[in-house]
Amino acid sequence: MQITAIIAMQSGGDAWEEELNTGNEDPQAYCERIIAEFNERESSRPGYEPRELLRWKAADNGVDLKHAWEKTSLVTEAGGYDKMRCTGCGATGKRHGVGQDSVIPDSSGKNRNICKGE
């Protein structure tokens, strides 16, 4: 899962955002683990200030992750559509017209509206 982690120094100050891919791990647990590992690894450096997780949010401010469609049919099918497949998760669909936004995911396919990158 693509997320944005909002991180700050434990002593205060401005927060910053970092884009992360948590894979199949729980986002909260993932963020806490990598920050703890970073703090432990860097703690011996002079002047190092520990970091803390303030919060996290799904990538694109929680908007569904988009599929990355590729055409799988050699030519346009009878009926005027192209067969498409998501390179991230394997979902399938049909494209009427041109462009990524004109693909209609198959209703019976997995991950109909959200690409989970599986």
Jmol script that loads the backbone (N, CA, C; Angstrom):
load data "model"
ATOM      1  N   MET A   1       0.838  -1.164   0.000  1.00  0.00           N
ATOM      2  CA  MET A   1       0.000   0.000   0.000  1.00  0.00           C
ATOM      3  C   MET A   1       0.894   1.243   0.000  1.00  0.00           C
ATOM      4  N   GLN A   2       0.588   2.192  -0.845  1.00  0.00           N
ATOM      5  CA  GLN A   2       1.309   3.455  -0.890  1.00  0.00           C
ATOM      6  C   GLN A   2       0.717   4.406   0.145  1.00  0.00           C
ATOM      7  N   ILE A   3       1.571   4.938   0.993  1.00  0.00           N
ATOM      8  CA  ILE A   3       1.098   5.870   2.020  1.00  0.00           C
ATOM      9  C   ILE A   3       2.013   7.079   2.085  1.00  0.00           C
ATOM     10  N   THR A   4       1.544   8.099   2.762  1.00  0.00           N
ATOM     11  CA  THR A   4       2.353   9.266   3.102  1.00  0.00           C
ATOM     12  C   THR A   4       2.452   9.306   4.614  1.00  0.00           C
ATOM     13  N   ALA A   5       3.688   9.227   5.132  1.00  0.00           N
ATOM     14  CA  ALA A   5       3.917   9.299   6.573  1.00  0.00           C
ATOM     15  C   ALA A   5       4.282  10.737   6.925  1.00  0.00           C
ATOM     16  N   ILE A   6       3.658  11.267   7.965  1.00  0.00           N
ATOM     17  CA  ILE A   6       3.980  12.603   8.450  1.00  0.00           C
ATOM     18  C   ILE A   6       4.851  12.412   9.691  1.00  0.00           C
ATOM     19  N   ILE A   7       6.085  12.904   9.611  1.00  0.00           N
ATOM     20  CA  ILE A   7       7.113  12.632  10.607  1.00  0.00           C
ATOM     21  C   ILE A   7       7.670  13.958  11.135  1.00  0.00           C
ATOM     22  N   ALA A   8       8.088  13.966  12.409  1.00  0.00           N
ATOM     23  CA  ALA A   8       8.722  15.147  13.008  1.00  0.00           C
ATOM     24  C   ALA A   8       9.768  14.686  14.013  1.00  0.00           C
ATOM     25  N   MET A   9      10.597  15.614  14.426  1.00  0.00           N
ATOM     26  CA  MET A   9      11.557  15.345  15.498  1.00  0.00           C
ATOM     27  C   MET A   9      10.785  15.244  16.805  1.00  0.00           C
ATOM     28  N   GLN A  10      11.201  14.355  17.697  1.00  0.00           N
ATOM     29  CA  GLN A  10      10.524  14.216  18.980  1.00  0.00           C
ATOM     30  C   GLN A  10      10.603  15.494  19.805  1.00  0.00           C
ATOM     31  N   SER A  11      11.620  16.296  19.561  1.00  0.00           N
ATOM     32  CA  SER A  11      11.790  17.547  20.309  1.00  0.00           C
ATOM     33  C   SER A  11      10.911  18.675  19.775  1.00  0.00           C
ATOM     34  N   GLY A  12      10.180  18.406  18.705  1.00  0.00           N
ATOM     35  CA  GLY A  12       9.309  19.425  18.125  1.00  0.00           C
ATOM     36  C   GLY A  12       9.852  19.922  16.798  1.00  0.00           C
ATOM     37  N   GLY A  13       9.283  21.013  16.322  1.00  0.00           N
ATOM     38  CA  GLY A  13       9.710  21.561  15.043  1.00  0.00           C
ATOM     39  C   GLY A  13       8.757  21.178  13.929  1.00  0.00           C
ATOM     40  N   ASP A  14       9.119  21.580  12.718  1.00  0.00           N
ATOM     41  CA  ASP A  14       8.271  21.331  11.550  1.00  0.00           C
ATOM     42  C   ASP A  14       8.244  19.857  11.186  1.00  0.00           C
ATOM     43  N   ALA A  15       7.089  19.400  10.746  1.00  0.00           N
ATOM     44  CA  ALA A  15       6.923  18.021  10.280  1.00  0.00           C
ATOM     45  C   ALA A  15       7.216  17.967   8.787  1.00  0.00           C
ATOM     46  N   TRP A  16       7.503  16.779   8.287  1.00  0.00           N
ATOM     47  CA  TRP A  16       7.692  16.572   6.861  1.00  0.00           C
ATOM     48  C   TRP A  16       6.987  15.294   6.452  1.00  0.00           C
ATOM     49  N   GLU A  17       6.793  15.132   5.153  1.00  0.00           N
ATOM     50  CA  GLU A  17       6.101  13.958   4.612  1.00  0.00           C
ATOM     51  C   GLU A  17       7.086  13.071   3.877  1.00  0.00           C
ATOM     52  N   GLU A  18       6.878  11.774   4.008  1.00  0.00           N
ATOM     53  CA  GLU A  18       7.664  10.794   3.264  1.00  0.00           C
ATOM     54  C   GLU A  18       6.720   9.786   2.637  1.00  0.00           C
ATOM     55  N   GLU A  19       6.903   9.521   1.344  1.00  0.00           N
ATOM     56  CA  GLU A  19       6.111   8.530   0.617  1.00  0.00           C
ATOM     57  C   GLU A  19       6.711   7.153   0.883  1.00  0.00           C
ATOM     58  N   LEU A  20       5.875   6.203   1.286  1.00  0.00           N
ATOM     59  CA  LEU A  20       6.338   4.859   1.621  1.00  0.00           C
ATOM     60  C   LEU A  20       5.453   3.808   0.982  1.00  0.00           C
ATOM     61  N   ASN A  21       6.024   2.643   0.723  1.00  0.00           N
ATOM     62  CA  ASN A  21       5.268   1.492   0.248  1.00  0.00           C
ATOM     63  C   ASN A  21       5.338   0.438   1.341  1.00  0.00           C
ATOM     64  N   THR A  22       4.204   0.164   1.983  1.00  0.00           N
ATOM     65  CA  THR A  22       4.181  -0.744   3.119  1.00  0.00           C
ATOM     66  C   THR A  22       4.023  -2.205   2.717  1.00  0.00           C
ATOM     67  N   GLY A  23       3.864  -2.480   1.436  1.00  0.00           N
ATOM     68  CA  GLY A  23       3.611  -3.849   1.003  1.00  0.00           C
ATOM     69  C   GLY A  23       2.301  -4.336   1.594  1.00  0.00           C
ATOM     70  N   ASN A  24       2.308  -5.512   2.179  1.00  0.00           N
ATOM     71  CA  ASN A  24       1.096  -6.059   2.810  1.00  0.00           C
ATOM     72  C   ASN A  24       1.061  -5.802   4.314  1.00  0.00           C
ATOM     73  N   GLU A  25       2.064  -5.100   4.847  1.00  0.00           N
ATOM     74  CA  GLU A  25       2.146  -4.849   6.279  1.00  0.00           C
ATOM     75  C   GLU A  25       1.173  -3.741   6.691  1.00  0.00           C
ATOM     76  N   ASP A  26       0.674  -3.826   7.909  1.00  0.00           N
ATOM     77  CA  ASP A  26      -0.192  -2.790   8.453  1.00  0.00           C
ATOM     78  C   ASP A  26       0.558  -1.458   8.412  1.00  0.00           C
ATOM     79  N   PRO A  27      -0.035  -0.400   7.825  1.00  0.00           N
ATOM     80  CA  PRO A  27       0.681   0.877   7.682  1.00  0.00           C
ATOM     81  C   PRO A  27       1.181   1.474   9.005  1.00  0.00           C
ATOM     82  N   GLN A  28       0.373   1.424  10.051  1.00  0.00           N
ATOM     83  CA  GLN A  28       0.784   1.979  11.348  1.00  0.00           C
ATOM     84  C   GLN A  28       1.989   1.214  11.888  1.00  0.00           C
ATOM     85  N   ALA A  29       1.901  -0.113  11.874  1.00  0.00           N
ATOM     86  CA  ALA A  29       2.997  -0.943  12.369  1.00  0.00           C
ATOM     87  C   ALA A  29       4.255  -0.755  11.525  1.00  0.00           C
ATOM     88  N   TYR A  30       4.092  -0.646  10.214  1.00  0.00           N
ATOM     89  CA  TYR A  30       5.224  -0.454   9.314  1.00  0.00           C
ATOM     90  C   TYR A  30       5.953   0.849   9.641  1.00  0.00           C
ATOM     91  N   CYS A  31       5.213   1.945   9.751  1.00  0.00           N
ATOM     92  CA  CYS A  31       5.811   3.255  10.045  1.00  0.00           C
ATOM     93  C   CYS A  31       6.532   3.248  11.386  1.00  0.00           C
ATOM     94  N   GLU A  32       5.875   2.700  12.404  1.00  0.00           N
ATOM     95  CA  GLU A  32       6.488   2.654  13.728  1.00  0.00           C
ATOM     96  C   GLU A  32       7.771   1.828  13.704  1.00  0.00           C
ATOM     97  N   ARG A  33       7.758   0.716  12.964  1.00  0.00           N
ATOM     98  CA  ARG A  33       8.933  -0.157  12.890  1.00  0.00           C
ATOM     99  C   ARG A  33      10.098   0.528  12.197  1.00  0.00           C
ATOM    100  N   ILE A  34       9.857   1.145  11.043  1.00  0.00           N
ATOM    101  CA  ILE A  34      10.989   1.730  10.327  1.00  0.00           C
ATOM    102  C   ILE A  34      11.552   2.961  11.055  1.00  0.00           C
ATOM    103  N   ILE A  35      10.691   3.720  11.731  1.00  0.00           N
ATOM    104  CA  ILE A  35      11.184   4.873  12.490  1.00  0.00           C
ATOM    105  C   ILE A  35      11.995   4.401  13.695  1.00  0.00           C
ATOM    106  N   ALA A  36      11.514   3.354  14.374  1.00  0.00           N
ATOM    107  CA  ALA A  36      12.269   2.804  15.518  1.00  0.00           C
ATOM    108  C   ALA A  36      13.627   2.274  15.060  1.00  0.00           C
ATOM    109  N   GLU A  37      13.667   1.567  13.915  1.00  0.00           N
ATOM    110  CA  GLU A  37      14.927   1.052  13.390  1.00  0.00           C
ATOM    111  C   GLU A  37      15.868   2.192  13.014  1.00  0.00           C
ATOM    112  N   PHE A  38      15.326   3.238  12.397  1.00  0.00           N
ATOM    113  CA  PHE A  38      16.145   4.391  12.022  1.00  0.00           C
ATOM    114  C   PHE A  38      16.702   5.087  13.257  1.00  0.00           C
ATOM    115  N   ASN A  39      15.839   5.312  14.250  1.00  0.00           N
ATOM    116  CA  ASN A  39      16.291   5.960  15.484  1.00  0.00           C
ATOM    117  C   ASN A  39      17.391   5.159  16.164  1.00  0.00           C
ATOM    118  N   GLU A  40      17.225   3.843  16.201  1.00  0.00           N
ATOM    119  CA  GLU A  40      18.225   2.991  16.842  1.00  0.00           C
ATOM    120  C   GLU A  40      19.552   3.033  16.090  1.00  0.00           C
ATOM    121  N   ARG A  41      19.489   2.958  14.770  1.00  0.00           N
ATOM    122  CA  ARG A  41      20.700   2.951  13.945  1.00  0.00           C
ATOM    123  C   ARG A  41      21.450   4.286  14.026  1.00  0.00           C
ATOM    124  N   GLU A  42      20.724   5.385  14.048  1.00  0.00           N
ATOM    125  CA  GLU A  42      21.345   6.705  13.998  1.00  0.00           C
ATOM    126  C   GLU A  42      21.639   7.305  15.368  1.00  0.00           C
ATOM    127  N   SER A  43      21.182   6.680  16.452  1.00  0.00           N
ATOM    128  CA  SER A  43      21.287   7.274  17.793  1.00  0.00           C
ATOM    129  C   SER A  43      22.714   7.535  18.252  1.00  0.00           C
ATOM    130  N   SER A  44      23.695   6.838  17.713  1.00  0.00           N
ATOM    131  CA  SER A  44      25.081   7.037  18.141  1.00  0.00           C
ATOM    132  C   SER A  44      25.740   8.237  17.455  1.00  0.00           C
ATOM    133  N   ARG A  45      25.082   8.798  16.454  1.00  0.00           N
ATOM    134  CA  ARG A  45      25.638   9.973  15.778  1.00  0.00           C
ATOM    135  C   ARG A  45      25.537  11.206  16.670  1.00  0.00           C
ATOM    136  N   PRO A  46      26.612  11.992  16.773  1.00  0.00           N
ATOM    137  CA  PRO A  46      26.553  13.220  17.575  1.00  0.00           C
ATOM    138  C   PRO A  46      25.479  14.172  17.044  1.00  0.00           C
ATOM    139  N   GLY A  47      24.663  14.701  17.938  1.00  0.00           N
ATOM    140  CA  GLY A  47      23.645  15.670  17.555  1.00  0.00           C
ATOM    141  C   GLY A  47      22.388  15.074  16.948  1.00  0.00           C
ATOM    142  N   TYR A  48      22.310  13.738  16.899  1.00  0.00           N
ATOM    143  CA  TYR A  48      21.122  13.112  16.308  1.00  0.00           C
ATOM    144  C   TYR A  48      19.892  13.366  17.170  1.00  0.00           C
ATOM    145  N   GLU A  49      18.788  13.737  16.538  1.00  0.00           N
ATOM    146  CA  GLU A  49      17.514  13.923  17.226  1.00  0.00           C
ATOM    147  C   GLU A  49      16.552  12.832  16.767  1.00  0.00           C
ATOM    148  N   PRO A  50      15.981  12.076  17.694  1.00  0.00           N
ATOM    149  CA  PRO A  50      15.051  11.011  17.314  1.00  0.00           C
ATOM    150  C   PRO A  50      13.813  11.562  16.601  1.00  0.00           C
ATOM    151  N   ARG A  51      13.287  10.760  15.711  1.00  0.00           N
ATOM    152  CA  ARG A  51      12.087  11.105  14.964  1.00  0.00           C
ATOM    153  C   ARG A  51      10.893  10.365  15.535  1.00  0.00           C
ATOM    154  N   GLU A  52       9.689  10.880  15.214  1.00  0.00           N
ATOM    155  CA  GLU A  52       8.466  10.200  15.625  1.00  0.00           C
ATOM    156  C   GLU A  52       7.424  10.332  14.532  1.00  0.00           C
ATOM    157  N   LEU A  53       6.554   9.336  14.470  1.00  0.00           N
ATOM    158  CA  LEU A  53       5.441   9.348  13.522  1.00  0.00           C
ATOM    159  C   LEU A  53       4.301  10.165  14.114  1.00  0.00           C
ATOM    160  N   LEU A  54       3.855  11.166  13.383  1.00  0.00           N
ATOM    161  CA  LEU A  54       2.697  11.934  13.829  1.00  0.00           C
ATOM    162  C   LEU A  54       1.403  11.273  13.352  1.00  0.00           C
ATOM    163  N   ARG A  55       1.393  10.885  12.089  1.00  0.00           N
ATOM    164  CA  ARG A  55       0.236  10.188  11.505  1.00  0.00           C
ATOM    165  C   ARG A  55       0.621   9.703  10.112  1.00  0.00           C
ATOM    166  N   TRP A  56      -0.248   8.941   9.498  1.00  0.00           N
ATOM    167  CA  TRP A  56      -0.058   8.518   8.115  1.00  0.00           C
ATOM    168  C   TRP A  56      -1.396   8.620   7.404  1.00  0.00           C
ATOM    169  N   LYS A  57      -1.345   8.693   6.092  1.00  0.00           N
ATOM    170  CA  LYS A  57      -2.556   8.734   5.274  1.00  0.00           C
ATOM    171  C   LYS A  57      -2.291   7.957   3.993  1.00  0.00           C
ATOM    172  N   ALA A  58      -3.351   7.459   3.406  1.00  0.00           N
ATOM    173  CA  ALA A  58      -3.209   6.745   2.141  1.00  0.00           C
ATOM    174  C   ALA A  58      -2.692   7.712   1.085  1.00  0.00           C
ATOM    175  N   ALA A  59      -1.937   7.203   0.134  1.00  0.00           N
ATOM    176  CA  ALA A  59      -1.409   8.046  -0.934  1.00  0.00           C
ATOM    177  C   ALA A  59      -2.552   8.753  -1.648  1.00  0.00           C
ATOM    178  N   ASP A  60      -2.262   9.861  -2.256  1.00  0.00           N
ATOM    179  CA  ASP A  60      -3.263  10.661  -2.967  1.00  0.00           C
ATOM    180  C   ASP A  60      -4.380  11.107  -2.039  1.00  0.00           C
ATOM    181  N   ASN A  61      -4.050  11.394  -0.780  1.00  0.00           N
ATOM    182  CA  ASN A  61      -5.023  11.864   0.207  1.00  0.00           C
ATOM    183  C   ASN A  61      -6.210  10.919   0.368  1.00  0.00           C
ATOM    184  N   GLY A  62      -5.965   9.642   0.238  1.00  0.00           N
ATOM    185  CA  GLY A  62      -7.018   8.662   0.445  1.00  0.00           C
ATOM    186  C   GLY A  62      -7.805   8.319  -0.802  1.00  0.00           C
ATOM    187  N   VAL A  63      -7.504   8.964  -1.925  1.00  0.00           N
ATOM    188  CA  VAL A  63      -8.192   8.649  -3.169  1.00  0.00           C
ATOM    189  C   VAL A  63      -7.746   7.266  -3.618  1.00  0.00           C
ATOM    190  N   ASP A  64      -8.656   6.499  -4.205  1.00  0.00           N
ATOM    191  CA  ASP A  64      -8.310   5.162  -4.669  1.00  0.00           C
ATOM    192  C   ASP A  64      -7.078   5.194  -5.567  1.00  0.00           C
ATOM    193  N   LEU A  65      -6.209   4.221  -5.385  1.00  0.00           N
ATOM    194  CA  LEU A  65      -5.024   4.121  -6.221  1.00  0.00           C
ATOM    195  C   LEU A  65      -5.442   3.702  -7.621  1.00  0.00           C
ATOM    196  N   LYS A  66      -4.873   4.324  -8.627  1.00  0.00           N
ATOM    197  CA  LYS A  66      -5.272   4.075 -10.009  1.00  0.00           C
ATOM    198  C   LYS A  66      -4.535   2.890 -10.599  1.00  0.00           C
ATOM    199  N   HIS A  67      -5.228   2.196 -11.496  1.00  0.00           N
ATOM    200  CA  HIS A  67      -4.620   1.103 -12.240  1.00  0.00           C
ATOM    201  C   HIS A  67      -3.664   1.658 -13.292  1.00  0.00           C
ATOM    202  N   ALA A  68      -2.640   0.880 -13.619  1.00  0.00           N
ATOM    203  CA  ALA A  68      -1.715   1.203 -14.712  1.00  0.00           C
ATOM    204  C   ALA A  68      -2.054   0.244 -15.856  1.00  0.00           C
ATOM    205  N   TRP A  69      -2.925   0.674 -16.747  1.00  0.00           N
ATOM    206  CA  TRP A  69      -3.455  -0.192 -17.792  1.00  0.00           C
ATOM    207  C   TRP A  69      -2.479  -0.360 -18.945  1.00  0.00           C
ATOM    208  N   GLU A  70      -2.462  -1.599 -19.505  1.00  0.00           N
ATOM    209  CA  GLU A  70      -1.746  -1.853 -20.749  1.00  0.00           C
ATOM    210  C   GLU A  70      -2.670  -2.652 -21.664  1.00  0.00           C
ATOM    211  N   LYS A  71      -2.553  -2.397 -22.957  1.00  0.00           N
ATOM    212  CA  LYS A  71      -3.402  -3.077 -23.934  1.00  0.00           C
ATOM    213  C   LYS A  71      -2.908  -4.505 -24.097  1.00  0.00           C
ATOM    214  N   THR A  72      -3.848  -5.470 -24.062  1.00  0.00           N
ATOM    215  CA  THR A  72      -3.471  -6.876 -24.241  1.00  0.00           C
ATOM    216  C   THR A  72      -3.979  -7.454 -25.554  1.00  0.00           C
ATOM    217  N   SER A  73      -4.958  -6.807 -26.190  1.00  0.00           N
ATOM    218  CA  SER A  73      -5.441  -7.293 -27.489  1.00  0.00           C
ATOM    219  C   SER A  73      -4.577  -6.695 -28.590  1.00  0.00           C
ATOM    220  N   LEU A  74      -4.261  -7.517 -29.611  1.00  0.00           N
ATOM    221  CA  LEU A  74      -3.411  -7.040 -30.701  1.00  0.00           C
ATOM    222  C   LEU A  74      -4.107  -5.959 -31.528  1.00  0.00           C
ATOM    223  N   VAL A  75      -5.376  -6.159 -31.761  1.00  0.00           N
ATOM    224  CA  VAL A  75      -6.167  -5.192 -32.533  1.00  0.00           C
ATOM    225  C   VAL A  75      -7.437  -4.885 -31.760  1.00  0.00           C
ATOM    226  N   THR A  76      -8.107  -3.825 -32.133  1.00  0.00           N
ATOM    227  CA  THR A  76      -9.375  -3.469 -31.506  1.00  0.00           C
ATOM    228  C   THR A  76     -10.381  -4.592 -31.753  1.00  0.00           C
ATOM    229  N   GLU A  77     -11.074  -4.993 -30.704  1.00  0.00           N
ATOM    230  CA  GLU A  77     -12.033  -6.094 -30.778  1.00  0.00           C
ATOM    231  C   GLU A  77     -13.297  -5.670 -31.526  1.00  0.00           C
ATOM    232  N   ALA A  78     -14.034  -6.668 -32.027  1.00  0.00           N
ATOM    233  CA  ALA A  78     -15.342  -6.380 -32.619  1.00  0.00           C
ATOM    234  C   ALA A  78     -16.188  -5.745 -31.526  1.00  0.00           C
ATOM    235  N   GLY A  79     -16.815  -4.651 -31.803  1.00  0.00           N
ATOM    236  CA  GLY A  79     -17.535  -3.911 -30.788  1.00  0.00           C
ATOM    237  C   GLY A  79     -16.804  -2.629 -30.435  1.00  0.00           C
ATOM    238  N   GLY A  80     -15.593  -2.451 -30.974  1.00  0.00           N
ATOM    239  CA  GLY A  80     -14.878  -1.198 -30.825  1.00  0.00           C
ATOM    240  C   GLY A  80     -14.188  -0.969 -29.496  1.00  0.00           C
ATOM    241  N   TYR A  81     -13.689  -2.010 -28.853  1.00  0.00           N
ATOM    242  CA  TYR A  81     -12.985  -1.831 -27.579  1.00  0.00           C
ATOM    243  C   TYR A  81     -11.658  -2.583 -27.597  1.00  0.00           C
ATOM    244  N   ASP A  82     -10.761  -2.194 -26.705  1.00  0.00           N
ATOM    245  CA  ASP A  82      -9.489  -2.886 -26.515  1.00  0.00           C
ATOM    246  C   ASP A  82      -9.532  -3.611 -25.179  1.00  0.00           C
ATOM    247  N   LYS A  83      -8.958  -4.812 -25.133  1.00  0.00           N
ATOM    248  CA  LYS A  83      -8.821  -5.523 -23.873  1.00  0.00           C
ATOM    249  C   LYS A  83      -7.610  -4.942 -23.149  1.00  0.00           C
ATOM    250  N   MET A  84      -7.786  -4.679 -21.837  1.00  0.00           N
ATOM    251  CA  MET A  84      -6.734  -4.059 -21.042  1.00  0.00           C
ATOM    252  C   MET A  84      -6.459  -4.885 -19.787  1.00  0.00           C
ATOM    253  N   ARG A  85      -5.232  -4.750 -19.266  1.00  0.00           N
ATOM    254  CA  ARG A  85      -4.845  -5.431 -18.034  1.00  0.00           C
ATOM    255  C   ARG A  85      -3.976  -4.478 -17.219  1.00  0.00           C
ATOM    256  N   CYS A  86      -4.173  -4.468 -15.900  1.00  0.00           N
ATOM    257  CA  CYS A  86      -3.376  -3.621 -15.017  1.00  0.00           C
ATOM    258  C   CYS A  86      -2.030  -4.294 -14.749  1.00  0.00           C
ATOM    259  N   THR A  87      -0.956  -3.542 -14.958  1.00  0.00           N
ATOM    260  CA  THR A  87       0.383  -4.096 -14.722  1.00  0.00           C
ATOM    261  C   THR A  87       0.694  -4.230 -13.238  1.00  0.00           C
ATOM    262  N   GLY A  88      -0.070  -3.527 -12.398  1.00  0.00           N
ATOM    263  CA  GLY A  88       0.177  -3.574 -10.961  1.00  0.00           C
ATOM    264  C   GLY A  88      -0.485  -4.736 -10.259  1.00  0.00           C
ATOM    265  N   CYS A  89      -1.762  -5.010 -10.601  1.00  0.00           N
ATOM    266  CA  CYS A  89      -2.505  -6.017  -9.842  1.00  0.00           C
ATOM    267  C   CYS A  89      -3.148  -7.102 -10.700  1.00  0.00           C
ATOM    268  N   GLY A  90      -3.135  -6.935 -12.022  1.00  0.00           N
ATOM    269  CA  GLY A  90      -3.686  -7.961 -12.895  1.00  0.00           C
ATOM    270  C   GLY A  90      -5.163  -7.814 -13.201  1.00  0.00           C
ATOM    271  N   ALA A  91      -5.820  -6.766 -12.700  1.00  0.00           N
ATOM    272  CA  ALA A  91      -7.235  -6.537 -13.007  1.00  0.00           C
ATOM    273  C   ALA A  91      -7.385  -6.367 -14.517  1.00  0.00           C
ATOM    274  N   THR A  92      -8.547  -6.721 -15.038  1.00  0.00           N
ATOM    275  CA  THR A  92      -8.798  -6.598 -16.471  1.00  0.00           C
ATOM    276  C   THR A  92      -9.944  -5.636 -16.730  1.00  0.00           C
ATOM    277  N   GLY A  93     -10.016  -5.145 -17.963  1.00  0.00           N
ATOM    278  CA  GLY A  93     -11.080  -4.227 -18.323  1.00  0.00           C
ATOM    279  C   GLY A  93     -11.133  -4.009 -19.816  1.00  0.00           C
ATOM    280  N   LYS A  94     -12.029  -3.122 -20.226  1.00  0.00           N
ATOM    281  CA  LYS A  94     -12.203  -2.784 -21.637  1.00  0.00           C
ATOM    282  C   LYS A  94     -12.054  -1.278 -21.801  1.00  0.00           C
ATOM    283  N   ARG A  95     -11.363  -0.891 -22.867  1.00  0.00           N
ATOM    284  CA  ARG A  95     -11.183   0.528 -23.158  1.00  0.00           C
ATOM    285  C   ARG A  95     -11.958   0.875 -24.421  1.00  0.00           C
ATOM    286  N   HIS A  96     -12.862   1.813 -24.276  1.00  0.00           N
ATOM    287  CA  HIS A  96     -13.596   2.370 -25.412  1.00  0.00           C
ATOM    288  C   HIS A  96     -13.023   3.763 -25.634  1.00  0.00           C
ATOM    289  N   GLY A  97     -12.357   3.989 -26.749  1.00  0.00           N
ATOM    290  CA  GLY A  97     -11.700   5.267 -26.985  1.00  0.00           C
ATOM    291  C   GLY A  97     -10.225   5.139 -26.664  1.00  0.00           C
ATOM    292  N   VAL A  98      -9.593   6.264 -26.323  1.00  0.00           N
ATOM    293  CA  VAL A  98      -8.161   6.244 -26.031  1.00  0.00           C
ATOM    294  C   VAL A  98      -7.902   6.784 -24.630  1.00  0.00           C
ATOM    295  N   GLY A  99      -6.747   6.436 -24.082  1.00  0.00           N
ATOM    296  CA  GLY A  99      -6.351   6.949 -22.779  1.00  0.00           C
ATOM    297  C   GLY A  99      -6.687   6.025 -21.635  1.00  0.00           C
ATOM    298  N   GLN A 100      -5.985   6.231 -20.513  1.00  0.00           N
ATOM    299  CA  GLN A 100      -6.163   5.417 -19.312  1.00  0.00           C
ATOM    300  C   GLN A 100      -7.521   5.641 -18.656  1.00  0.00           C
ATOM    301  N   ASP A 101      -8.065   6.850 -18.770  1.00  0.00           N
ATOM    302  CA  ASP A 101      -9.302   7.179 -18.071  1.00  0.00           C
ATOM    303  C   ASP A 101     -10.548   6.582 -18.702  1.00  0.00           C
ATOM    304  N   SER A 102     -10.415   6.036 -19.914  1.00  0.00           N
ATOM    305  CA  SER A 102     -11.596   5.480 -20.561  1.00  0.00           C
ATOM    306  C   SER A 102     -11.727   3.968 -20.369  1.00  0.00           C
ATOM    307  N   VAL A 103     -10.912   3.375 -19.511  1.00  0.00           N
ATOM    308  CA  VAL A 103     -10.983   1.932 -19.248  1.00  0.00           C
ATOM    309  C   VAL A 103     -12.068   1.665 -18.212  1.00  0.00           C
ATOM    310  N   ILE A 104     -12.926   0.684 -18.526  1.00  0.00           N
ATOM    311  CA  ILE A 104     -13.970   0.248 -17.601  1.00  0.00           C
ATOM    312  C   ILE A 104     -13.557  -1.122 -17.075  1.00  0.00           C
ATOM    313  N   PRO A 105     -13.236  -1.215 -15.762  1.00  0.00           N
ATOM    314  CA  PRO A 105     -12.827  -2.508 -15.197  1.00  0.00           C
ATOM    315  C   PRO A 105     -13.950  -3.541 -15.308  1.00  0.00           C
ATOM    316  N   ASP A 106     -13.565  -4.802 -15.523  1.00  0.00           N
ATOM    317  CA  ASP A 106     -14.553  -5.879 -15.549  1.00  0.00           C
ATOM    318  C   ASP A 106     -15.215  -5.977 -14.183  1.00  0.00           C
ATOM    319  N   SER A 107     -16.524  -6.106 -14.169  1.00  0.00           N
ATOM    320  CA  SER A 107     -17.255  -6.128 -12.899  1.00  0.00           C
ATOM    321  C   SER A 107     -16.937  -7.369 -12.074  1.00  0.00           C
ATOM    322  N   SER A 108     -16.555  -8.454 -12.725  1.00  0.00           N
ATOM    323  CA  SER A 108     -16.266  -9.672 -11.982  1.00  0.00           C
ATOM    324  C   SER A 108     -14.791  -9.784 -11.599  1.00  0.00           C
ATOM    325  N   GLY A 109     -13.972  -8.872 -12.092  1.00  0.00           N
ATOM    326  CA  GLY A 109     -12.541  -8.944 -11.822  1.00  0.00           C
ATOM    327  C   GLY A 109     -12.159  -8.497 -10.436  1.00  0.00           C
ATOM    328  N   LYS A 110     -10.978  -8.936  -9.988  1.00  0.00           N
ATOM    329  CA  LYS A 110     -10.498  -8.506  -8.678  1.00  0.00           C
ATOM    330  C   LYS A 110     -10.059  -7.048  -8.755  1.00  0.00           C
ATOM    331  N   ASN A 111     -10.061  -6.386  -7.601  1.00  0.00           N
ATOM    332  CA  ASN A 111      -9.583  -5.007  -7.509  1.00  0.00           C
ATOM    333  C   ASN A 111     -10.261  -4.087  -8.524  1.00  0.00           C
ATOM    334  N   ARG A 112     -11.552  -4.162  -8.620  1.00  0.00           N
ATOM    335  CA  ARG A 112     -12.287  -3.411  -9.645  1.00  0.00           C
ATOM    336  C   ARG A 112     -11.898  -1.946  -9.701  1.00  0.00           C
ATOM    337  N   ASN A 113     -11.907  -1.241  -8.597  1.00  0.00           N
ATOM    338  CA  ASN A 113     -11.657   0.195  -8.631  1.00  0.00           C
ATOM    339  C   ASN A 113     -10.378   0.647  -7.955  1.00  0.00           C
ATOM    340  N   ILE A 114      -9.693  -0.273  -7.260  1.00  0.00           N
ATOM    341  CA  ILE A 114      -8.481   0.094  -6.535  1.00  0.00           C
ATOM    342  C   ILE A 114      -7.352  -0.839  -6.939  1.00  0.00           C
ATOM    343  N   CYS A 115      -6.210  -0.261  -7.309  1.00  0.00           N
ATOM    344  CA  CYS A 115      -5.035  -1.077  -7.598  1.00  0.00           C
ATOM    345  C   CYS A 115      -4.272  -1.265  -6.305  1.00  0.00           C
ATOM    346  N   LYS A 116      -4.130  -2.505  -5.901  1.00  0.00           N
ATOM    347  CA  LYS A 116      -3.406  -2.805  -4.674  1.00  0.00           C
ATOM    348  C   LYS A 116      -1.988  -3.276  -4.974  1.00  0.00           C
ATOM    349  N   GLY A 117      -1.634  -3.304  -6.243  1.00  0.00           N
ATOM    350  CA  GLY A 117      -0.272  -3.675  -6.609  1.00  0.00           C
ATOM    351  C   GLY A 117       0.105  -5.081  -6.253  1.00  0.00           C
ATOM    352  N   GLU A 118      -0.830  -6.002  -6.263  1.00  0.00           N
ATOM    353  CA  GLU A 118      -0.575  -7.381  -5.835  1.00  0.00           C
ATOM    354  C   GLU A 118       0.173  -8.160  -6.905  1.00  0.00           C
TER     355      GLU A 118
END
end "model"
wireframe off; spacefill off
backbone 0.3
color backbone group
